[in-house]
Every structure is written in C-alpha cells, then in structure tokens.
Amino acid sequence: MSKNKKIIITAILLAMLIILSRFLSIKTPILKISFAFVPTMLCAIWLGPKWTVLLNVLGDVIGATLFPTGPYFIGYTISTAIAGLIYGLLIYKKEINSFTNKEFIIRVIISVILVSIIVNMGLNTLWTSITSGKAFQVLFVTRIVKQIVMIPIHIIVILFLERMLRGQFDKYIRSEDD
C-alpha cells in the first residue's frame, strides 16, 4: 500500500477518533466511556503499530488542543501511544489472510486484555490519581468494574466490525495504486 493511501486512511480514522472521544463519549470526573477504540483497532488491523501509535498520539494532542476538557497532561498521550503499540503489534494483518479466524480472535482478546490492564487500569488510573488528587486505590476499584464490563464489549465490537469490513475495505486497502 502506498504511503499516500496510508496517510488518507489515517486521516479519516483520526477524524473518527476525535469525534468519538471528544463528542460521542460519556465523561465523569474519574471515568470516560467511549467507542474511540474502534478507529484505533481498525488502524492496528490495517496499518500496523507505527501508524496506530501516530493515530493515537495525534488524536490525543489534537483533541486536547482543539477541544480541551481540562488541562493537557502528557501521561494520557503516553497511555494512548502504548495502547496503539500493543494493538498494532498483536492484530496487524500484513496480508488479508494473515491469521486464521481463531488466531485473530485470540490476538484481539489478548490485546484488549493487555490494554485494559496495563493502560486503562494501570497507567490511566495513575494519571487520574495524579491530576485529580484522588487516591489510586479508590480510582482503581471503579476502573476494575468498568473494564470487566468493557472488555467483552470491545472484543465483540471489533470482531464484528472487522468481519463486516473485511471483504470490501480490505480489497481497497490492499489493492495496488493506479
């Protein structure tokens, strides 16, 4: 795939990411529920870790600059970069049939669980504790409950979307440029 095509796809996913995370999410002082993981996961599947990290970092920085919800804190940018790296390393499909369905499902489950534990429950709880002054342990308990609910939702949504988009969009993404 050409670099131009990767840039265009990343730009479209970036717009989706900003809209989903900044406008179509439920926010409380200590929790945020959104479907902003969808463009991240699609980028990870189609473009790999480098582009997914770039997407997430740009999405966080641009979103925080244009549509701030509080002061900018670099910890969340680091978290989103790590999440993009984990997803990109585990679920990138270099070719349309890189994995069997079973392998892909296992990779999605592992990546979602790793991001949930390392990034969402670990790093983001730490960052929220630092920025809000609330005790880490109190925040951690609410994060555990959220992740128990969200892990299966993330897995189901991404497997559904990947299957729905696999045929048509993969042909476009993987096709040679004219």
KARABEL-V274795 format. One record per helix or strand. SS is the DSSP state (alpha for helix, beta for strand). FROM is the first residue (numbers start at 1). LEN is the number of residues. Records with the same first field share a line. If there is no record, write none. Layout:
SS->FROM-LEN  FROM-LEN
//
This chain:
alpha->3-20  37-11  49-18  74-18  101-32  136-39
beta->26-2  32-2
//
